[in-house]
Amino acid sequence: MTDKFYIQKVIEGHAESFRFLIDRYKDKAFSVAYSVLRNKTIAEDAVQESFIKAFNKISTFRGDAAFSTWLMRIVVNESIKELRRRKMEIEGQKNIANIDELNINNSVKLLKEEEQKTFIEKTLKKMPQQEALTLQLFYIDEMNLKEIVDVMQIKLGHIKVLLFRGRKRFYGLLKTELKHELTDII
């Protein structure tokens, strides 16, 4: 039986037929992912995501190229996306160390609770909507990351990026806001 036979079966609703395609291409997919990512565990994750994406998008496969070519394109794209995401996480962790959060936390603690709320609200209003919402849900509403993923319908990696960017932007905006307030008082 050919790939086209199993593809057609999957399109017709026989999801178990996709198992043949997985068994046939899993080693090749892993090799491709590993060559991009150079990490066994991350490559396995990328391959899993690739097969999920291929299954969900199989009805869009036109047959212009071989199924293996189409699938490997997905594997490469998922691997590159994973690589970028990992690089952003590493850079984010390095940059977080540069943010002097203790100073801003101490400054905020000195303000009365009512003033804190005012400054936080002002600062959140100046931020991009998704970053502000992510900070709101995480810090104010005290939701965990999974809950935020469910609420915002965004992937976990993107939520982490929004939290990182949001913290950094919030810190900068709040620092500016507090300087203006201090200047007005003096």
Backbone as a chain_set.jsonl record, in Angstrom:
{"seq": "MTDKFYIQKVIEGHAESFRFLIDRYKDKAFSVAYSVLRNKTIAEDAVQESFIKAFNKISTFRGDAAFSTWLMRIVVNESIKELRRRKMEIEGQKNIANIDELNINNSVKLLKEEEQKTFIEKTLKKMPQQEALTLQLFYIDEMNLKEIVDVMQIKLGHIKVLLFRGRKRFYGLLKTELKHELTDII", "coords": {"N": [[0.844, -1.178, 0.0], [0.442, 2.269, -0.653], [1.617, 5.578, 0.339], [-0.365, 7.404, -0.375], [-2.731, 5.93, -0.215], [-3.025, 5.522, 2.584], [-3.092, 8.162, 3.421], [-5.46, 9.027, 2.25], [-7.247, 7.401, 3.653], [-6.974, 8.461, 6.248], [-7.938, 11.045, 5.805], [-10.555, 10.391, 5.274], [-11.438, 9.827, 7.761], [-10.385, 7.742, 9.225], [-8.482, 7.663, 11.595], [-6.592, 5.966, 12.755], [-5.119, 4.999, 10.64], [-3.093, 6.733, 10.251], [-1.033, 5.895, 11.792], [0.529, 4.126, 10.274], [1.939, 5.914, 8.616], [3.375, 7.325, 10.526], [4.991, 5.266, 11.606], [6.462, 4.64, 9.34], [7.934, 6.998, 8.752], [9.102, 8.01, 11.078], [11.801, 7.61, 11.95], [13.316, 8.902, 9.969], [12.284, 11.475, 10.259], [13.113, 12.04, 12.85], [15.905, 12.064, 12.491], [16.224, 14.292, 10.823], [15.218, 16.346, 12.479], [16.993, 16.131, 14.617], [19.38, 16.84, 13.386], [19.053, 19.55, 13.102], [18.538, 20.471, 15.723], [20.294, 19.209, 17.535], [19.918, 17.882, 19.94], [18.65, 15.227, 21.64], [16.222, 14.903, 23.163], [14.817, 17.304, 22.707], [14.619, 17.161, 19.955], [12.965, 14.924, 19.695], [10.623, 15.975, 20.778], [10.08, 17.956, 18.861], [9.618, 16.356, 16.624], [7.331, 14.994, 17.439], [5.522, 17.159, 17.637], [5.537, 17.833, 14.944], [4.353, 15.597, 13.683], [1.825, 15.769, 14.814], [0.992, 18.214, 13.76], [1.086, 17.547, 11.031], [-0.888, 15.552, 10.925], [-3.159, 17.05, 11.646], [-3.249, 18.813, 9.508], [-3.447, 17.264, 7.254], [-5.389, 17.137, 5.303], [-4.788, 19.262, 3.719], [-2.699, 18.482, 2.215], [-1.578, 18.326, -0.989], [-0.375, 16.65, -2.777], [1.464, 17.387, -4.674], [4.15, 17.133, -4.249], [6.126, 14.464, -2.86], [4.75, 12.747, -0.037], [6.586, 12.388, 2.007], [8.384, 14.477, 1.583], [6.774, 16.704, 2.041], [6.143, 16.22, 4.743], [8.724, 16.305, 5.891], [9.364, 18.946, 5.48], [7.641, 20.135, 7.264], [8.755, 19.086, 9.612], [11.297, 20.299, 9.587], [10.554, 23.012, 9.752], [9.218, 23.02, 12.257], [11.342, 22.259, 13.869], [13.134, 24.384, 13.547], [11.543, 26.415, 14.585], [11.376, 25.524, 17.233], [14.067, 25.706, 17.923], [14.494, 28.475, 17.753], [12.73, 29.278, 19.756], [13.911, 28.125, 22.006], [16.34, 29.518, 22.009], [15.386, 32.097, 22.504], [14.38, 31.712, 25.082], [16.746, 31.193, 26.499], [18.157, 33.587, 26.041], [16.343, 35.257, 27.257], [16.483, 34.419, 29.924], [19.085, 35.211, 30.495], [18.838, 37.971, 30.171], [17.003, 38.584, 32.153], [18.49, 38.486, 34.43], [19.804, 40.864, 34.245], [17.964, 42.782, 34.846], [17.107, 44.971, 37.329], [15.292, 43.994, 39.508], [14.933, 44.009, 42.248], [15.317, 46.646, 43.122], [13.099, 47.955, 41.967], [11.025, 46.551, 43.153], [11.429, 47.196, 45.857], [10.972, 49.949, 45.738], [8.292, 50.022, 45.003], [7.14, 48.773, 47.221], [7.429, 50.729, 49.131], [5.524, 52.573, 48.531], [2.174, 53.522, 49.267], [-0.495, 51.171, 49.439], [-2.713, 51.893, 47.887], [-1.637, 53.812, 46.187], [0.14, 52.184, 44.892], [-1.568, 50.522, 43.369], [-2.591, 52.436, 41.625], [-0.285, 53.262, 40.18], [0.433, 50.806, 39.053], [-1.825, 50.221, 37.455], [-1.757, 52.452, 35.691], [0.683, 51.963, 34.423], [0.256, 49.418, 33.242], [-1.706, 50.119, 31.391], [-0.252, 51.486, 29.503], [1.095, 49.58, 28.152], [1.551, 47.03, 25.561], [-1.362, 45.164, 24.673], [-1.473, 42.257, 24.935], [0.807, 41.682, 26.472], [0.278, 43.132, 28.806], [-2.084, 41.868, 29.65], [-1.134, 39.273, 30.127], [0.688, 39.733, 32.257], [-1.135, 40.717, 34.118], [-2.835, 38.458, 34.515], [-0.971, 36.605, 35.529], [0.438, 37.83, 37.731], [-1.381, 39.46, 39.191], [-3.931, 38.207, 39.149], [-2.989, 35.783, 39.851], [-2.728, 33.376, 38.337], [-1.614, 30.181, 37.122], [0.816, 29.119, 34.628], [-0.355, 27.234, 32.851], [-3.078, 27.741, 33.172], [-3.18, 30.308, 32.158], [-2.502, 29.81, 29.498], [-4.797, 28.383, 28.74], [-6.741, 30.379, 29.069], [-5.899, 32.489, 27.359], [-5.525, 31.19, 24.991], [-3.078, 30.678, 23.711], [0.12, 29.383, 22.873], [2.284, 27.821, 25.302], [5.034, 28.522, 25.166], [4.891, 31.02, 23.928], [3.493, 32.438, 25.844], [5.414, 32.527, 27.864], [7.325, 34.124, 26.621], [5.842, 36.486, 26.364], [5.516, 37.084, 29.083], [8.198, 37.529, 29.816], [8.947, 39.706, 28.114], [6.962, 41.473, 28.908], [7.517, 41.876, 31.654], [9.977, 43.17, 31.475], [9.321, 45.467, 29.954], [7.348, 46.562, 31.641], [8.858, 47.142, 33.923], [10.6, 49.119, 32.868], [8.744, 51.133, 32.075], [7.441, 51.652, 34.518], [9.556, 52.546, 36.053], [10.167, 54.931, 34.701], [7.732, 56.269, 35.107], [7.741, 56.52, 37.908], [9.986, 58.157, 38.217], [9.065, 60.511, 36.998], [7.018, 61.137, 38.775], [8.487, 61.494, 41.119], [10.016, 63.705, 40.351], [7.975, 65.601, 40.075], [7.178, 65.834, 42.738], [9.465, 66.805, 44.035]], "CA": [[0.0, 0.0, 0.0], [1.222, 3.5, -0.783], [1.289, 6.679, 1.248], [-1.63, 8.015, -0.801], [-3.814, 5.111, 0.317], [-3.18, 5.825, 4.01], [-3.489, 9.571, 3.522], [-6.89, 9.073, 1.933], [-7.96, 6.782, 4.785], [-6.976, 9.436, 7.345], [-8.855, 12.124, 5.403], [-11.914, 9.84, 5.379], [-11.813, 9.702, 9.155], [-9.751, 6.584, 9.861], [-7.288, 8.243, 12.216], [-5.607, 4.93, 13.048], [-4.297, 4.8, 9.443], [-1.94, 7.631, 10.342], [0.015, 5.12, 12.46], [1.422, 3.617, 9.216], [2.807, 7.014, 8.191], [4.294, 7.591, 11.637], [5.975, 4.182, 11.647], [7.295, 4.692, 8.141], [8.782, 8.195, 8.66], [9.561, 8.522, 12.374], [13.264, 7.63, 12.032], [13.796, 9.972, 9.081], [11.88, 12.746, 10.879], [14.0, 12.265, 13.988], [17.231, 12.422, 11.964], [16.155, 15.671, 10.339], [15.072, 17.223, 13.647], [18.235, 16.079, 15.391], [20.419, 17.59, 12.674], [18.816, 20.975, 13.351], [18.495, 20.81, 17.146], [21.463, 18.631, 18.229], [19.524, 17.457, 21.274], [17.722, 14.11, 21.43], [14.913, 15.156, 23.769], [14.159, 18.405, 21.998], [14.305, 16.642, 18.612], [11.785, 14.067, 19.839], [9.473, 16.877, 20.944], [9.817, 18.591, 17.568], [9.035, 15.331, 15.752], [5.964, 14.784, 17.91], [4.743, 18.32, 17.187], [5.444, 17.75, 13.482], [3.343, 14.599, 13.34], [0.52, 16.321, 15.194], [0.658, 19.22, 12.755], [0.815, 16.842, 9.768], [-2.192, 14.906, 11.07], [-4.202, 18.082, 11.624], [-3.254, 19.514, 8.221], [-3.297, 16.284, 6.17], [-6.344, 17.433, 4.224], [-4.211, 20.297, 2.855], [-1.656, 17.864, 1.387], [-2.087, 18.305, -2.365], [0.25, 15.575, -3.541], [2.38, 17.928, -5.685], [5.429, 16.511, -3.908], [5.929, 13.249, -2.075], [4.332, 12.986, 1.335], [7.785, 12.488, 2.852], [8.917, 15.829, 1.401], [5.847, 17.589, 2.75], [6.328, 15.972, 6.16], [10.047, 16.772, 6.33], [9.282, 20.409, 5.513], [7.011, 20.431, 8.554], [9.742, 18.76, 10.645], [12.314, 21.354, 9.573], [9.938, 24.237, 10.268], [8.998, 22.846, 13.698], [12.66, 22.232, 14.52], [13.641, 25.762, 13.552], [10.713, 27.147, 15.542], [11.815, 25.086, 18.556], [15.402, 26.267, 18.122], [14.302, 29.912, 18.042], [12.078, 29.387, 21.059], [14.93, 27.806, 23.017], [17.284, 30.636, 22.044], [14.71, 33.21, 23.174], [14.33, 31.402, 26.503], [18.1, 31.364, 27.039], [18.428, 35.028, 26.059], [15.455, 35.826, 28.262], [17.037, 34.129, 31.242], [20.27, 36.066, 30.661], [18.391, 39.354, 30.324], [16.313, 38.75, 33.432], [19.525, 38.757, 35.423], [20.203, 42.261, 34.114], [16.915, 43.666, 35.344], [17.277, 45.177, 38.757], [13.934, 43.889, 40.032], [14.899, 44.316, 43.671], [15.122, 48.092, 43.288], [11.726, 48.343, 41.651], [10.169, 45.962, 44.189], [11.574, 48.007, 47.066], [10.302, 51.232, 45.5], [6.851, 49.807, 45.019], [6.749, 48.461, 48.599], [7.397, 51.96, 49.902], [4.296, 53.301, 48.22], [0.969, 53.022, 49.913], [-1.174, 50.178, 48.602], [-3.579, 52.59, 46.932], [-0.752, 54.407, 45.186], [0.669, 51.067, 44.102], [-2.593, 50.138, 42.393], [-2.662, 53.504, 40.623], [0.895, 53.17, 39.322], [0.358, 49.55, 38.295], [-2.854, 50.396, 36.428], [-1.231, 53.398, 34.695], [1.751, 51.303, 33.67], [-0.339, 48.369, 32.413], [-2.434, 50.755, 30.293], [0.719, 51.952, 28.507], [1.75, 48.404, 27.564], [0.779, 46.275, 24.565], [-2.48, 44.467, 25.299], [-1.18, 40.877, 25.326], [1.776, 41.691, 27.566], [-0.422, 43.607, 30.0], [-3.008, 40.822, 30.074], [-0.343, 38.177, 30.674], [1.144, 40.157, 33.585], [-2.337, 40.795, 34.955], [-3.261, 37.109, 34.881], [0.061, 35.909, 36.285], [0.802, 38.464, 38.999], [-2.502, 40.015, 39.945], [-4.936, 37.152, 39.297], [-2.235, 34.633, 40.364], [-2.948, 32.156, 37.56], [-0.387, 29.515, 36.7], [1.028, 29.216, 33.181], [-1.339, 26.424, 32.131], [-4.348, 28.466, 33.198], [-3.046, 31.44, 31.235], [-2.581, 29.215, 28.157], [-6.211, 28.088, 28.498], [-7.494, 31.63, 28.965], [-5.496, 33.307, 26.214], [-5.464, 30.351, 23.798], [-1.756, 30.891, 23.117], [1.049, 28.332, 23.305], [3.058, 28.076, 26.512], [6.261, 29.244, 24.824], [4.547, 32.411, 23.645], [3.143, 33.034, 27.141], [6.68, 32.804, 28.545], [7.919, 35.279, 25.945], [5.049, 37.656, 26.77], [5.869, 37.396, 30.469], [9.54, 38.111, 29.831], [8.89, 41.049, 27.521], [6.095, 42.291, 29.747], [8.259, 42.273, 32.863], [11.01, 44.129, 31.081], [8.644, 46.719, 29.58], [6.705, 47.084, 32.841], [9.923, 47.718, 34.74], [11.039, 50.373, 32.241], [7.664, 52.122, 32.141], [7.216, 52.02, 35.915], [10.728, 53.332, 36.448], [9.944, 56.264, 34.118], [6.579, 56.855, 35.802], [8.177, 56.89, 39.257], [10.898, 59.307, 38.078], [8.22, 61.688, 36.755], [6.321, 61.423, 40.03], [9.486, 62.014, 42.038], [10.347, 65.044, 39.866], [6.851, 66.468, 40.415], [7.167, 66.031, 44.195], [10.612, 67.64, 44.386]], "C": [[0.894, 1.248, 0.0], [0.801, 4.531, 0.257], [-0.074, 7.261, 0.916], [-2.831, 7.249, -0.247], [-4.085, 5.469, 1.778], [-3.602, 7.271, 4.24], [-4.987, 9.692, 3.281], [-7.725, 8.483, 3.07], [-8.061, 7.765, 5.96], [-7.963, 10.554, 7.035], [-10.305, 11.667, 5.538], [-12.345, 9.583, 6.827], [-11.233, 8.507, 9.883], [-8.409, 7.018, 10.446], [-6.201, 7.207, 12.471], [-4.706, 4.636, 11.841], [-3.054, 5.686, 9.464], [-0.752, 6.929, 11.004], [1.016, 4.578, 11.439], [2.418, 4.687, 8.803], [3.815, 7.362, 9.283], [5.401, 6.54, 11.658], [6.95, 4.262, 10.478], [8.326, 5.827, 8.18], [9.383, 8.686, 9.977], [11.089, 8.599, 12.472], [13.854, 8.754, 11.178], [13.483, 11.341, 9.7], [12.801, 13.072, 12.06], [15.388, 12.699, 13.511], [17.274, 13.873, 11.513], [16.084, 16.64, 11.525], [16.369, 17.27, 14.453], [19.344, 16.875, 14.707], [20.267, 19.093, 12.869], [19.041, 21.311, 14.822], [19.674, 20.299, 17.974], [21.164, 18.254, 19.682], [18.417, 16.42, 21.103], [16.312, 14.416, 21.941], [14.143, 16.237, 23.025], [13.768, 17.963, 20.593], [13.074, 15.746, 18.66], [10.524, 14.91, 19.996], [9.081, 17.522, 19.616], [9.165, 17.603, 16.603], [7.584, 15.079, 16.15], [5.059, 15.93, 17.452], [4.522, 18.282, 15.675], [4.376, 16.755, 13.052], [1.944, 15.077, 13.708], [0.068, 17.339, 14.147], [0.305, 18.555, 11.423], [-0.556, 16.172, 9.814], [-3.317, 15.931, 10.94], [-4.341, 18.759, 10.268], [-3.247, 18.561, 7.025], [-4.257, 16.549, 5.015], [-5.816, 18.511, 3.284], [-3.09, 19.741, 1.97], [-2.222, 17.668, -0.008], [-1.486, 17.191, -3.206], [1.165, 16.066, -4.644], [3.775, 17.331, -5.504], [5.106, 15.233, -3.145], [5.509, 13.619, -0.656], [5.548, 13.172, 2.234], [8.406, 13.878, 2.755], [8.082, 16.831, 2.178], [6.048, 17.455, 4.258], [7.666, 16.517, 6.654], [10.11, 18.295, 6.355], [8.657, 20.853, 6.837], [8.005, 20.193, 9.688], [10.803, 19.861, 10.738], [11.74, 22.637, 10.17], [9.708, 24.159, 11.775], [10.318, 22.862, 14.453], [13.244, 23.632, 14.613], [12.853, 26.608, 14.55], [11.129, 26.803, 16.978], [13.181, 25.675, 18.899], [15.309, 27.751, 18.476], [13.708, 30.115, 19.419], [13.089, 29.132, 22.17], [15.944, 28.943, 23.139], [16.67, 31.827, 22.765], [14.632, 32.96, 24.668], [15.687, 31.638, 27.156], [18.445, 32.84, 27.126], [17.584, 35.712, 27.123], [15.976, 35.604, 29.659], [18.266, 34.988, 31.513], [19.84, 37.508, 30.924], [17.687, 39.602, 31.649], [17.316, 39.076, 34.525], [19.952, 40.22, 35.398], [19.174, 43.237, 34.678], [17.036, 43.768, 36.857], [15.9, 45.194, 39.411], [13.856, 44.236, 41.51], [14.653, 45.797, 43.908], [13.683, 48.489, 43.035], [10.772, 47.775, 42.695], [10.24, 46.771, 45.479], [10.865, 49.346, 46.918], [8.796, 51.082, 45.6], [6.363, 49.519, 46.441], [6.628, 49.716, 49.446], [6.121, 52.764, 49.656], [3.134, 52.713, 49.005], [0.266, 52.094, 48.924], [-2.039, 50.842, 47.524], [-2.756, 53.22, 45.8], [-0.159, 53.319, 44.29], [-0.301, 50.689, 42.998], [-2.666, 51.166, 41.269], [-1.494, 53.411, 39.651], [0.863, 51.899, 38.459], [-0.654, 49.683, 37.168], [-2.379, 51.326, 35.311], [-0.211, 52.715, 33.795], [1.183, 50.237, 32.751], [-1.081, 48.957, 31.211], [-1.502, 51.22, 29.179], [1.361, 50.797, 27.734], [0.901, 47.8, 26.45], [-0.219, 45.345, 25.275], [-2.115, 43.056, 25.781], [-0.189, 40.808, 26.487], [1.092, 42.098, 28.867], [-1.363, 42.525, 30.538], [-2.254, 39.66, 30.717], [0.159, 38.516, 32.077], [-0.016, 40.198, 34.571], [-2.729, 39.402, 35.44], [-2.249, 36.419, 35.798], [0.281, 36.51, 37.664], [-0.386, 38.922, 39.826], [-3.567, 38.944, 40.202], [-4.327, 35.838, 39.786], [-2.581, 33.318, 39.655], [-1.611, 31.508, 37.25], [-0.308, 29.541, 35.172], [0.001, 28.418, 32.39], [-2.688, 27.13, 32.07], [-4.313, 29.642, 32.224], [-3.118, 30.953, 29.79], [-4.041, 28.957, 27.804], [-7.025, 29.353, 28.283], [-7.187, 32.368, 27.671], [-5.452, 32.531, 24.899], [-4.191, 30.596, 22.991], [-0.846, 29.802, 23.666], [1.879, 28.789, 24.507], [4.321, 28.871, 26.224], [6.0, 30.715, 24.582], [4.17, 33.144, 24.942], [4.419, 33.412, 27.89], [7.376, 34.017, 27.938], [7.172, 36.547, 26.347], [5.356, 38.063, 28.206], [7.235, 38.062, 30.547], [9.516, 39.535, 29.297], [8.072, 41.996, 28.384], [6.788, 42.776, 31.006], [9.257, 43.372, 32.542], [10.38, 45.491, 30.75], [8.002, 47.373, 30.798], [7.729, 47.784, 33.726], [10.359, 49.067, 34.178], [9.994, 51.468, 32.355], [7.421, 52.593, 33.576], [8.36, 52.884, 36.434], [10.58, 54.769, 35.95], [8.821, 56.984, 34.851], [6.976, 57.331, 37.2], [9.143, 58.083, 39.229], [10.084, 60.589, 37.881], [7.511, 62.111, 38.044], [7.279, 62.049, 41.032], [9.871, 63.446, 41.656], [9.233, 66.035, 40.22], [6.805, 66.789, 41.906], [8.269, 66.987, 44.61], [10.415, 69.012, 43.764]], "O": [[1.973, 1.252, 0.593], [-0.207, 4.385, 0.948], [-0.853, 7.577, 1.815], [-3.831, 7.853, 0.143], [-5.232, 5.692, 2.165], [-4.378, 7.562, 5.15], [-5.691, 10.379, 4.021], [-8.786, 9.01, 3.405], [-9.114, 7.881, 6.589], [-8.736, 10.963, 7.901], [-11.181, 12.463, 5.876], [-13.477, 9.172, 7.082], [-11.559, 8.28, 11.048], [-7.35, 6.772, 9.869], [-5.015, 7.53, 12.412], [-3.625, 4.073, 12.014], [-2.077, 5.41, 8.768], [0.398, 7.321, 10.802], [2.219, 4.567, 11.701], [3.608, 4.408, 8.655], [4.974, 7.659, 8.992], [6.586, 6.867, 11.718], [8.137, 3.975, 10.634], [9.451, 5.66, 7.709], [10.104, 9.684, 9.986], [11.617, 9.563, 13.026], [14.767, 9.462, 11.603], [14.313, 12.25, 9.667], [13.214, 14.217, 12.246], [15.977, 13.616, 14.084], [18.235, 14.593, 11.783], [16.808, 17.635, 11.564], [16.784, 18.333, 14.913], [20.157, 17.511, 15.377], [21.252, 19.829, 12.807], [19.665, 22.324, 15.136], [20.015, 20.89, 18.999], [22.045, 18.302, 20.541], [17.38, 16.697, 20.5], [15.329, 14.209, 21.229], [12.952, 16.087, 22.752], [12.709, 18.344, 20.092], [12.232, 15.801, 17.764], [9.484, 14.597, 19.417], [7.899, 17.622, 19.289], [8.263, 17.971, 15.851], [6.711, 14.965, 15.29], [3.964, 15.697, 16.941], [3.454, 18.652, 15.186], [3.582, 17.041, 12.156], [0.986, 14.812, 12.982], [-1.081, 17.329, 13.706], [-0.657, 18.949, 10.764], [-1.303, 16.225, 8.837], [-4.296, 15.714, 10.225], [-5.423, 19.226, 9.914], [-3.059, 19.004, 5.892], [-3.956, 16.214, 3.869], [-6.327, 18.668, 2.176], [-2.589, 20.436, 1.086], [-3.204, 16.951, -0.203], [-2.04, 16.831, -4.245], [1.608, 15.272, -5.474], [4.484, 17.062, -6.474], [3.948, 14.963, -2.827], [5.875, 14.678, -0.145], [5.539, 14.022, 3.125], [8.904, 14.4, 3.753], [8.611, 17.694, 2.879], [6.116, 18.457, 4.969], [7.731, 17.125, 7.723], [10.834, 18.871, 7.167], [9.098, 21.826, 7.448], [8.094, 20.995, 10.617], [11.161, 20.299, 11.831], [12.381, 23.274, 11.005], [9.972, 25.123, 12.494], [10.405, 23.415, 15.549], [13.786, 24.016, 15.649], [13.429, 27.421, 15.273], [11.223, 27.685, 17.831], [13.417, 26.093, 20.033], [15.978, 28.217, 19.399], [14.122, 31.005, 20.162], [13.112, 29.854, 23.167], [16.359, 29.29, 24.245], [17.344, 32.496, 23.547], [14.8, 33.892, 25.455], [15.767, 32.215, 28.241], [18.959, 33.306, 28.144], [18.045, 36.627, 27.805], [15.918, 36.506, 30.495], [18.467, 35.444, 32.639], [20.401, 38.185, 31.785], [17.764, 40.698, 32.205], [17.025, 39.851, 35.436], [20.407, 40.756, 36.408], [19.497, 44.393, 34.953], [17.063, 42.76, 37.563], [15.399, 46.243, 39.815], [12.821, 44.708, 41.98], [13.875, 46.168, 44.786], [13.105, 49.267, 43.794], [9.813, 48.442, 43.084], [9.216, 47.005, 46.121], [10.231, 49.826, 47.857], [8.113, 51.909, 46.205], [5.285, 49.974, 46.826], [5.82, 49.768, 50.373], [5.705, 53.55, 50.507], [3.139, 51.533, 49.356], [0.427, 52.232, 47.711], [-2.076, 50.385, 46.381], [-3.129, 53.165, 44.628], [0.017, 53.513, 43.087], [0.085, 50.55, 41.838], [-2.79, 50.805, 40.099], [-1.686, 53.473, 38.436], [1.224, 51.928, 37.282], [-0.367, 49.294, 36.036], [-2.569, 51.033, 34.131], [-0.235, 52.865, 32.573], [1.585, 50.153, 31.591], [-1.084, 48.361, 30.133], [-1.925, 51.334, 28.029], [2.089, 51.024, 26.768], [-0.309, 48.019, 26.391], [0.067, 44.815, 26.349], [-2.417, 42.7, 26.92], [-0.33, 39.973, 27.38], [1.306, 41.477, 29.908], [-1.425, 42.298, 31.747], [-2.688, 39.124, 31.737], [0.07, 37.689, 32.985], [0.112, 39.765, 35.717], [-2.931, 39.191, 36.636], [-2.636, 35.725, 36.738], [0.308, 35.786, 38.66], [-0.382, 38.777, 41.048], [-4.045, 38.791, 41.326], [-5.05, 34.892, 40.098], [-2.709, 32.276, 40.298], [-0.595, 32.191, 37.127], [-1.262, 29.942, 34.505], [-0.469, 28.886, 31.354], [-3.358, 27.118, 31.038], [-5.302, 29.931, 31.55], [-3.728, 31.61, 28.946], [-4.479, 29.275, 26.698], [-7.898, 29.397, 27.416], [-8.094, 32.817, 26.971], [-5.356, 33.124, 23.824], [-4.22, 30.706, 21.765], [-1.024, 29.351, 24.798], [2.136, 29.978, 24.695], [4.647, 29.799, 26.963], [6.795, 31.565, 24.984], [4.489, 34.321, 25.113], [4.5, 34.489, 28.481], [7.946, 34.838, 28.656], [7.794, 37.569, 26.637], [5.445, 39.252, 28.511], [7.409, 39.048, 31.264], [10.005, 40.459, 29.948], [8.43, 43.158, 28.572], [6.667, 43.941, 31.383], [9.359, 44.372, 33.253], [10.851, 46.53, 31.211], [8.094, 48.588, 30.976], [7.489, 48.888, 34.216], [10.476, 50.044, 34.918], [10.318, 52.606, 32.695], [7.219, 53.783, 33.821], [8.138, 53.843, 37.173], [10.84, 55.716, 36.693], [8.941, 58.165, 35.178], [6.588, 58.42, 37.622], [9.112, 58.924, 40.127], [10.361, 61.616, 38.501], [7.421, 63.298, 38.355], [6.933, 63.014, 41.713], [10.034, 64.3, 42.527], [9.507, 67.168, 40.616], [6.432, 67.897, 42.291], [8.051, 67.875, 45.433], [11.261, 69.891, 43.926]]}, "num_chains": 1, "name": "protein.A"}
